[in-house]
Amino acid sequence: MRGERQQESGSRNKHIPLPKFNNSTNSTNSTNSTNSTNSTNSTNSTNSTNSTNSTNSTNSTYSTYSTTAANSSNSINSINSINSINSINSINSINSINSINSINSINSINSINSINSSNRNAKHDKVTNR
């Protein structure tokens, strides 16, 4: 009995590594996915396409509700996005193009309703607070 209990205890305390998805397609609730396509609720995804609710995504395309996205294209409601294109409702975006309702954007082009933007070439720029 004691030997059996020790085996059970050892199996319960065994370390289970986090899942890592490489080249995944249509992944849902994926963690640390790489080169994922159509991922939903992904965390730390790299080179993801059409990701939704992604966190810390890099080089993502068509990401929605992304947080800390870098080099994202067509991101919506992104926070702390860098080098984003066609971002909407972005906060703290850098080098964004065609951003709408961006806050603290730097080097933005064609931003609308931007606040505290620097070095902008803003056509149709409204409600700008320098």
Secondary structure, DSSP 4 states (H G I P E B T S, - for coil): -HHHHHHHHHHHT---PPP--BS-BS-BS-BS-BS-BS-BS-BS-BS-BS-BS-BS-BS-BS-BS-BS-BS-BS-BS-BS-BS-BS-BS-BS-BS-BS-BS-BS-BS-BS-BS-BS-BS-B-TT--S-B-
